[in-house]
Amino acid sequence: MPTSVLLVEDDPATRDQLRDAVAMNPGLTVTGAVGTVSEGRELLRQGGIAVLLTDLGLPDGSGVELVREAARGGDVLPLVITVFGDERHVVDAIRAGAMGYLLKDHPPEELGAAILDLLDGGAPISPGIARYLLSHMRNEAAVVPSDDVPALSDRECEVLRFIVKGFTYAEIASMIDISTHTVSTHIRKIYRKLSVHSRGEAVYEAWKMGLVEADD
């Protein structure tokens, strides 16, 4: 069965282009293509969606609302695709639970691969956004009192460093010689201890709390 993708984009021409780009991959299918937050929210609530692919600037609100709702449920992977690459939009989306952030100049023929990477545990991010996030995190990382830093095990710290570097679950499993199921278990524990729901949030909190170094 192809993986179901919900597409939320208000411009009809762009929506058609994105739908065609996703459909180029036989492993994916767009089961809903709508143009508003309210329509997207309704389809999310109906269930059966694996990936949310959403713009941020929508006529009745922000796609961040949909990202937050998808991340809260835990069954849908939120991926942003937008023209907005500024600090406020990027950080708001990551904090809300976005697990990837693509700009609309992302090559359409690579969109399906980005979604499959997301499903495999990756965090697809446009190069310019990745550079910005690293710079932002280095500049904004706060010194947190030791009593407030979550107590991660040595293995969890090791897995967290690989998460920050963008490795997939399968790659992490291969590098430290454990199963992908065990990697998933470690990541769930890390998310719970950091009080986050996605890779993007985990990376942000890890930098902020000083759990990883700038050169990690």
C-alpha positions in Angstrom: 0.0 0.0 0.0 1.4 3.5 -0.9 2.0 5.8 2.0 -0.7 8.4 2.3 0.2 12.1 2.1 -2.0 15.0 3.0 -1.1 18.1 1.0 -2.2 21.6 2.3 -1.4 24.4 -0.2 -3.7 27.3 -1.0 -2.5 28.2 -4.5 -4.2 25.8 -6.9 -1.4 25.7 -9.5 1.3 25.1 -6.8 -1.0 22.5 -5.2 -1.2 20.6 -8.5 2.6 20.8 -9.0 3.3 19.4 -5.6 0.7 16.7 -6.0 2.3 15.7 -9.3 5.7 15.7 -7.7 4.6 13.4 -4.9 2.8 11.1 -7.4 6.1 10.6 -9.3 7.0 8.2 -6.5 5.0 4.9 -6.7 5.4 4.4 -2.9 3.4 7.6 -2.1 -0.1 8.7 -2.8 -1.8 12.1 -2.1 -5.1 11.1 -0.4 -6.1 14.7 0.3 -5.1 18.0 -1.3 -6.7 21.1 0.3 -6.1 24.8 0.6 -7.0 25.8 4.2 -6.2 25.1 7.8 -9.7 24.1 8.5 -9.9 21.6 5.7 -6.5 20.2 6.6 -7.5 19.8 10.3 -10.7 17.9 9.3 -8.7 15.4 7.2 -6.2 14.9 9.9 -9.0 14.2 12.4 -10.4 11.6 10.0 -7.2 9.6 10.2 -5.4 7.4 7.7 -2.7 10.1 7.0 1.0 9.2 7.4 2.6 12.5 6.2 1.4 16.0 6.4 3.0 18.2 3.7 1.9 21.8 4.4 2.5 25.4 3.5 2.7 27.9 6.3 0.9 30.9 4.8 -2.8 29.8 4.5 -5.9 32.0 4.1 -7.4 31.0 7.4 -4.4 30.7 9.6 -0.9 29.2 9.7 0.3 25.8 8.7 2.1 25.7 12.1 -1.3 25.0 13.6 -1.6 21.8 11.5 2.0 20.9 12.3 1.3 21.2 16.0 -1.9 19.1 15.7 -0.2 16.4 13.6 2.8 16.2 16.0 0.5 16.0 19.1 -1.2 12.9 17.8 2.1 11.2 17.0 0.9 9.2 14.1 1.5 11.8 11.4 4.9 13.1 10.3 4.7 16.9 9.6 6.8 18.3 6.7 6.8 22.0 5.9 7.2 23.3 2.3 7.0 27.0 2.0 8.6 30.2 0.7 9.2 31.5 4.2 12.8 31.0 5.3 13.0 33.7 8.0 13.8 33.1 11.7 10.2 33.4 13.0 8.7 30.9 10.6 11.5 28.3 10.8 11.7 28.3 14.6 7.9 28.4 15.1 7.5 25.4 12.8 10.4 23.4 14.4 9.1 24.1 17.9 5.6 23.0 16.9 7.0 19.7 15.8 7.9 19.9 12.1 10.2 17.0 11.3 11.4 18.6 8.0 11.5 22.1 6.4 11.7 22.6 2.7 11.7 25.7 0.6 9.5 25.8 -2.5 12.6 26.0 -4.7 13.3 22.4 -3.6 13.6 20.3 -6.9 10.2 18.8 -7.5 11.8 15.5 -8.7 13.4 15.2 -5.2 10.2 15.8 -3.1 9.2 12.1 -3.1 12.7 11.1 -1.9 12.5 13.8 0.8 9.2 12.3 2.1 10.6 8.8 2.0 13.7 10.0 3.9 11.3 11.5 6.5 9.5 8.1 6.8 12.9 6.4 7.3 13.7 8.6 10.3 15.5 11.4 8.4 14.9 15.1 8.7 14.8 16.6 5.2 15.8 20.3 5.4 16.7 22.7 2.5 20.4 23.5 2.7 19.9 27.2 3.4 17.6 26.4 6.3 20.0 23.8 7.7 22.8 26.4 7.7 20.5 28.9 9.3 19.4 26.5 12.0 22.9 25.6 12.9 23.9 29.2 13.2 20.8 30.1 15.2 21.3 27.3 17.6 24.9 28.2 18.2 24.0 31.8 18.9 21.0 31.0 21.0 22.1 28.0 23.0 21.5 28.8 26.6 23.4 27.6 29.7 21.0 25.5 31.7 21.5 24.8 35.4 22.7 21.2 35.7 19.7 20.3 37.9 17.4 21.2 34.9 19.2 19.1 32.3 17.5 15.8 31.6 19.5 12.8 32.7 20.2 10.8 29.5 22.1 7.6 29.5 25.4 7.3 27.7 23.7 5.4 24.9 20.9 8.0 24.7 23.5 10.7 24.4 25.2 8.8 21.7 22.0 8.4 19.7 21.1 12.0 20.3 24.4 13.1 18.7 23.6 11.1 15.6 20.1 12.5 15.5 21.6 16.0 15.6 23.8 15.1 12.6 20.7 14.0 10.6 21.4 10.2 10.4 18.4 7.9 9.7 17.4 5.2 12.2 18.9 2.5 10.0 22.2 4.4 9.7 22.4 4.9 13.5 21.6 1.2 14.1 24.4 0.2 11.7 27.0 2.5 13.2 26.5 1.4 16.8 25.5 -2.2 16.0 22.0 -2.3 17.4 18.6 -3.0 15.8 16.5 -0.2 14.3 13.8 -1.2 16.9 16.3 -0.5 19.7 17.2 2.9 18.1 13.5 3.7 18.0 13.2 2.8 21.7 16.1 5.1 22.6 14.7 7.9 20.6 11.3 7.6 22.3 13.0 7.8 25.7 15.0 10.8 24.5 11.8 12.6 23.3 10.1 11.8 26.6 13.0 13.1 28.7 13.3 16.3 26.6 9.5 16.8 26.5 9.5 16.9 22.7 7.6 15.1 20.0 9.8 15.3 16.9 13.4 15.2 15.7 13.4 18.9 15.0 12.3 19.7 18.5 14.9 17.3 20.0 17.7 18.9 18.0 16.6 22.4 19.1 16.3 21.4 22.8 19.6 19.5 22.7 21.4 22.6 21.4 19.6 24.9 23.9 20.4 22.7 26.9 24.0 22.2 25.9 23.6 18.4 25.5 25.5 18.6 22.3 28.5 20.8 21.4 28.5 23.2 18.5 30.9 21.0 16.5 28.8 17.8 17.0 
